[in-house]
Amino acid sequence: MTLIASLLFAIALIASVAVIALTFSNSMPRIIEVIDMELAPTVALERRITYGAIKGRSPQPIAEVIAFPRKTAAPADFRLAA
């Protein structure tokens, strides 16, 4: 009985490690994009939001990319009434 429990635990452990590795490999293109954006020498004026799956290995885009402009700072003379 101990042998069966040990084998089931080992199989579950291997499966969980495989799922974590697969998740990281699928999200690696987005992680690299965010790191590049954060470490860029200049601030980008527009932000890219993608809908759908992102795969860096496919030759054609599989998700539509929509660019939204970043929020600009309010002018100095703009004041809210209290």
C-alpha positions in Angstrom: 0.0 0.0 0.0 2.9 2.4 0.8 4.4 1.6 -2.6 1.2 2.5 -4.4 0.8 5.8 -2.4 4.4 6.7 -3.2 4.0 6.0 -6.9 0.8 8.1 -7.0 2.5 11.0 -5.2 5.5 10.8 -7.6 3.2 10.8 -10.6 1.2 13.8 -9.3 4.5 15.7 -8.5 5.8 15.1 -12.1 2.5 16.1 -13.6 2.5 19.4 -11.6 6.0 20.2 -12.6 5.2 19.5 -16.3 2.1 21.8 -16.1 4.2 24.6 -14.5 6.9 24.3 -17.2 4.3 24.3 -20.0 2.6 27.4 -18.6 6.0 29.2 -18.4 6.9 28.2 -22.0 3.5 29.4 -23.3 3.7 32.8 -21.5 7.4 33.4 -22.2 6.9 35.7 -25.2 4.6 38.0 -23.2 7.1 38.0 -20.2 9.9 39.0 -22.5 7.8 41.7 -24.1 6.9 43.2 -20.6 10.6 43.1 -19.5 11.7 44.8 -22.7 9.0 47.5 -22.2 10.0 48.1 -18.6 13.7 48.3 -19.3 13.4 50.4 -22.4 15.5 53.6 -22.4 12.4 55.7 -23.5 8.8 55.5 -22.5 6.5 54.2 -25.2 3.7 56.5 -26.1 1.2 53.7 -26.9 0.4 50.5 -25.1 -0.3 47.2 -26.9 -3.2 45.1 -25.7 -3.5 41.6 -27.3 -6.6 39.4 -27.1 -6.2 35.7 -27.5 -3.3 33.3 -27.3 0.2 34.6 -27.8 2.7 32.2 -29.3 6.1 33.4 -30.2 6.9 30.4 -32.4 4.2 30.7 -35.0 5.1 32.6 -38.2 1.8 34.4 -38.5 -0.1 36.4 -35.9 -2.8 34.5 -34.2 -4.3 37.3 -32.2 -5.5 40.8 -33.2 -3.4 43.6 -31.7 -5.1 46.8 -30.7 -3.0 49.8 -29.8 -4.4 52.3 -27.2 -2.6 55.6 -26.5 -1.3 56.1 -23.0 -3.1 58.4 -20.6 -1.5 61.9 -20.8 -1.0 64.1 -17.8 -3.7 66.7 -17.1 -2.8 70.3 -17.9 -1.5 72.4 -15.0 -4.4 74.9 -15.2 -7.1 72.1 -14.9 -8.6 72.1 -11.4 -11.5 70.2 -9.9 -14.2 72.1 -8.0 -14.7 70.9 -4.5 
